[in-house]
Every structure is written in structure tokens, then in C-alpha cells.
Amino acid sequence: MAGARIVAKTSIGLDIGDLASPPKDALNAAAAMSFDAVEVPTVSGDLSPESLTPSGRRHFARFVSGLGLDLAALQADMPGMRLTDSARADERIARTTRIIELARDVGVGVVTASVGALAHPDTGELSSLAMEGLSRIGEVADACRVRFAIRSSDPGDCIYETLQAVGCPSLKVGWDPAAMVMRGINPLDAIERYAEHITLFHARDALAGGQERAGQETGLGEGEVDLLGVLDVLRSLEYGGPYILRRADGQRPVEELLAGRDTLLRELRRT
């Protein structure tokens, strides 16, 4: 996107999908709330690749830039389409690559997606189908000069093994400590292994699940994520990407995201 600012090391953004309003309204709200950057869901709706014509893509990029916001990432979450599902994998790959091409067209350097489990839950063996899918997506990301930041529900070692197995320079990691906590994984156990791979950070909090309840998202600072510990490691690794606040399950998203930003800024000052 011509004239876009480079996302600064301490750039703080939000995912406009969490505001639960039409994209234009959500973008205006993000600017009014004085956020620096936005992550934009693009799987469906007005901002999907199918909806945005070439002129629409140029208008969208100019509109966001005119609000003083950085387009930090496009989001390509498709919960019903797993890369391990032979019936849906090709569709998932095709739709993801179209979003990567959209990112190229609007000048966004990162597409992020939750990719679900990539390994067998009992054996830990990587899915060959998922590896093939990520390789195909990575080839398009390489050609478009876009980083594809995966967020996996597998333990940290599995993500690392996936990166090594695929061997694609554009395949990166979107770090979501809350998702790990909800699955009983300590985010600090593996984060240092990803110094060169973490390209997007989702700042959110959660409580771990148990036998009687599933893990659940909380307001930032109200759950079990060691936020200061995570931020300390990110700072030591010289993380240069944006800090994207998430509050997918909030009842009052504006108030909760603003409160989350206050918490994040306070903890960043302590690192």
C-alpha cells in the first residue's frame, strides 16, 4: 500500500472482527479509539477476495491509510476447513491463497490463520496432507512476498517440527498464548525456539480447561497467561511485529479492548 507506515515495534492494534460491526464502522472505531494497526478478517463479507475488485482493493487500502491505521495483517481463519481433512483441504488451500494474493494487492505483509491440529493426537505424527497443503500455500506466499503466520492448536514442538518439515521461508508463526493456555500448554515452554519465526503476536488471556469445563478467554490480565513473562521474551528476541489485542468472546468489546490496551502498555513498560 503506497505511503503506508512501517509497523513499529510497539505498534498496538486490534482485530476489527472483535468489534462485531460492519468493516467500515469497525475501522472508523479503531481509529477513534487511537489504535495504531488493525488485523482484518477477509474470509467472507465485503473484504473477502471475491468481493473486492481491483479498484475496490485500491480504495480499501487508501481508506485504511487515510484513517491513520496500519494494515498489520489479513486473517484467514476457516474453522470448518482443516488441512488434515482430505475432503476440504483443497478448498482451504485455494481460499487461503486468494487471501494471500489480496494481501499482496493491498500491501499487507502478513496473512494469519488458525490451522488447527497438524499432528495425530495420540502419536504426534505430522499429517502429510497438512504438510503438503502448507507447502502449496507457502509457495504462493513466497511468490507474493507475504508471510503466512500459522496459529496451531498443537504443542510447541509440533509447530517447530512443521516449520522444519515444510522448509518454506514465508511460513511463520502467529503467537497466541491464550490458545495454548486453553489447551493446557505453557506458552513460555517453547517461545524462545521461535526467535526467527514469530511474525505476529495476539495479546489475549485465558483460563485453562479441565475435565469439567473447556478453556475460556478472559480479559487481558485476568487469566493464566504470564503476560509479563511472554513480553519479556518477545523483547529479548527483538520482536518487531505488532501487538494485536483480541477479545473474541467479550460482551463489551470497545471497553474491554481499551482496558486490554492499558494493561498491555503497563506490562510493556515493565519489560
C-alpha positions in Angstrom: 0.0 0.0 0.0 1.6 3.2 -1.1 2.5 5.6 1.6 1.8 3.1 4.5 3.8 3.4 7.6 6.1 0.6 8.7 4.5 -1.1 11.8 6.6 0.0 14.7 8.0 -2.3 17.4 5.4 -1.1 19.9 2.5 -0.8 17.5 -0.7 -1.9 19.2 -3.7 -3.0 17.1 -6.9 -4.9 17.2 -8.8 -7.4 15.1 -11.7 -5.5 13.7 -13.8 -8.7 13.8 -13.9 -8.5 17.6 -15.9 -5.2 17.3 -18.8 -7.1 15.8 -19.8 -4.3 13.4 -19.6 -3.7 9.7 -16.0 -3.4 8.4 -16.1 0.4 7.7 -17.7 1.1 11.0 -15.1 -1.1 12.8 -12.2 0.6 11.0 -13.6 4.0 12.0 -14.0 2.8 15.5 -10.4 1.5 15.7 -9.2 4.9 14.5 -11.4 6.8 17.0 -10.0 4.5 19.8 -6.5 5.6 18.7 -5.2 2.2 17.9 -2.2 2.0 15.6 -2.9 -1.0 13.5 -5.6 -3.5 12.5 -6.0 -7.1 11.7 -8.8 -7.6 9.2 -10.9 -10.8 8.7 -11.2 -11.5 5.0 -12.7 -15.0 4.6 -16.1 -13.7 3.8 -18.1 -10.5 3.5 -17.2 -7.1 2.0 -13.5 -7.5 2.4 -13.1 -11.0 1.0 -11.1 -11.5 -2.2 -14.3 -12.4 -4.0 -15.9 -9.1 -3.0 -13.0 -6.7 -3.6 -12.5 -5.7 -7.2 -9.1 -4.3 -8.3 -10.5 -0.8 -7.8 -12.1 -1.8 -4.5 -8.8 -3.1 -3.3 -7.1 0.3 -4.0 -10.0 2.1 -2.3 -9.8 -0.1 0.7 -6.1 0.5 1.1 -6.5 4.2 0.8 -9.4 4.3 3.2 -7.4 2.5 6.0 -4.3 4.6 5.4 -6.4 7.8 5.5 -7.6 6.8 9.0 -4.0 6.7 10.1 -4.1 2.9 10.6 -1.6 0.3 9.5 -2.9 -2.8 7.9 -0.9 -5.2 10.0 -2.4 -8.5 8.9 -5.3 -10.1 7.0 -7.0 -13.0 8.8 -7.8 -16.3 7.1 -9.4 -18.4 9.8 -11.6 -21.1 8.4 -12.7 -23.3 11.4 -14.7 -25.8 9.3 -11.9 -26.5 6.8 -9.0 -28.4 8.3 -5.8 -29.0 6.3 -5.9 -32.6 7.6 -9.4 -33.2 6.0 -8.9 -34.7 2.5 -12.5 -33.6 1.6 -11.9 -29.9 2.4 -8.1 -29.3 2.2 -8.0 -28.3 -1.5 -10.8 -25.7 -0.9 -9.0 -24.4 2.2 -5.7 -24.0 0.2 -7.4 -22.3 -2.7 -9.3 -19.8 -0.5 -6.1 -19.1 1.6 -4.0 -18.4 -1.5 -6.6 -15.9 -2.7 -6.4 -14.1 0.6 -2.6 -14.1 0.2 -2.9 -12.5 -3.2 -5.3 -10.0 -1.7 -2.7 -9.1 0.9 -0.2 -8.5 -1.9 -2.6 -6.3 -3.7 -3.3 -4.1 -0.7 0.3 -4.0 0.5 -0.1 -6.2 3.6 2.9 -8.3 4.6 1.2 -10.9 6.8 -1.7 -13.3 6.5 -2.5 -15.2 9.7 -4.7 -18.2 10.2 -5.6 -20.8 12.8 -4.8 -24.1 11.1 -6.0 -26.4 13.9 -4.2 -29.6 14.7 -1.4 -30.7 12.4 -0.4 -33.9 14.1 -2.2 -37.0 15.2 -3.4 -36.5 18.9 -2.1 -39.9 20.0 1.1 -40.5 18.0 2.2 -36.9 17.5 3.0 -37.8 13.9 2.7 -34.8 11.5 -0.1 -35.0 8.9 1.4 -35.5 5.4 -1.7 -33.9 3.9 -1.3 -30.8 6.1 2.4 -30.6 5.2 1.6 -30.7 1.5 -1.1 -28.0 2.0 1.2 -25.7 3.9 3.9 -26.2 1.3 1.5 -25.2 -1.5 0.3 -22.2 0.5 3.9 -21.3 1.2 4.9 -21.3 -2.5 2.2 -18.7 -3.2 3.2 -16.7 -0.2 6.8 -16.7 -1.4 5.8 -15.5 -4.8 3.6 -12.7 -3.3 6.3 -11.8 -0.7 3.7 -12.3 2.0 4.4 -14.1 5.3 1.8 -16.8 6.3 1.7 -16.8 10.1 0.1 -20.1 11.3 -1.5 -20.4 14.7 -1.8 -24.1 15.6 -3.5 -25.9 18.5 -0.7 -28.4 18.7 2.1 -28.3 21.3 5.0 -26.0 20.6 7.3 -28.8 19.4 4.8 -29.8 16.7 4.8 -26.2 15.3 8.5 -26.2 15.2 8.7 -29.6 13.5 6.2 -28.3 11.0 8.3 -25.3 10.1 11.3 -27.5 9.7 9.5 -30.1 7.6 7.9 -27.7 5.2 11.1 -25.6 4.9 9.3 -22.5 3.4 10.8 -19.1 4.2 7.4 -17.4 4.1 5.9 -19.8 6.6 5.9 -18.1 10.0 4.2 -18.3 13.4 1.4 -16.2 14.8 1.9 -16.5 18.6 -1.3 -16.8 20.6 -0.5 -17.6 24.2 -4.2 -17.7 25.3 -4.9 -20.5 22.8 -2.0 -22.5 24.3 -3.2 -21.9 27.9 -6.7 -23.1 27.0 -5.1 -26.4 25.9 -3.0 -26.8 29.0 0.3 -25.7 27.3 2.7 -23.2 28.9 3.5 -20.6 26.2 6.9 -20.0 27.8 8.0 -23.6 27.3 8.7 -23.1 23.6 8.6 -19.5 22.7 12.4 -19.0 22.7 12.7 -21.6 19.9 10.8 -19.3 17.6 13.0 -16.2 17.6 13.2 -16.1 13.8 9.7 -17.3 13.2 7.3 -15.2 15.3 5.9 -12.5 13.0 2.6 -11.7 14.7 1.5 -11.7 18.4 -2.0 -11.9 19.6 -2.3 -10.3 23.1 -5.1 -12.1 24.9 -5.6 -14.0 28.1 -7.4 -17.2 29.1 -8.1 -19.8 31.7 -7.0 -23.4 31.2 -9.6 -26.1 30.6 -10.2 -29.1 32.7 -12.3 -32.3 32.9 -15.5 -30.4 33.7 -15.0 -27.2 31.6 -13.3 -26.1 28.4 -10.7 -23.4 28.4 -12.1 -19.9 28.1 -10.9 -16.5 27.0 -10.7 -13.7 29.6 -9.9 -10.1 29.7 -6.2 -9.3 29.4 -4.5 -9.7 32.8 -7.5 -11.7 34.2 -6.4 -15.2 33.2 -3.5 -17.6 33.5 -1.2 -16.2 30.7 2.1 -14.9 32.2 1.8 -11.8 30.1 4.9 -10.1 31.5 6.9 -13.2 31.0 5.8 -13.5 27.4 6.5 -9.9 26.7 10.0 -10.1 28.3 10.9 -13.0 26.0 9.5 -11.2 22.9 11.5 -8.1 23.8 14.7 -10.2 24.3 14.1 -11.8 20.9 13.8 -8.3 19.4 10.3 -9.0 18.2 9.4 -6.2 15.7 5.9 -7.0 14.8 2.6 -5.5 16.0 0.8 -6.4 19.3 -2.7 -7.3 18.2 -5.3 -7.3 21.0 -8.0 -9.9 20.8 -11.3 -10.2 22.7 -13.3 -12.6 20.7 -15.6 -13.6 23.5 -16.1 -10.2 25.1 -19.6 -8.7 25.8 -18.4 -5.1 25.7 -15.6 -5.2 23.1 -14.8 -1.5 23.0 -14.4 -1.1 26.7 -12.6 -4.4 27.1 -10.2 -3.7 24.2 -9.3 -0.3 25.7 -8.8 -1.9 29.1 -6.6 -4.5 27.4 -4.5 -1.9 25.8 -4.0 -0.2 29.2 -2.9 -3.5 30.6 -0.6 -4.2 27.7 1.0 -0.8 27.8 1.6 -1.1 31.5 3.3 -4.5 31.1 5.3 -3.3 28.1 6.8 -0.5 30.3 7.9 -3.2 32.8 9.9 -5.1 30.2 
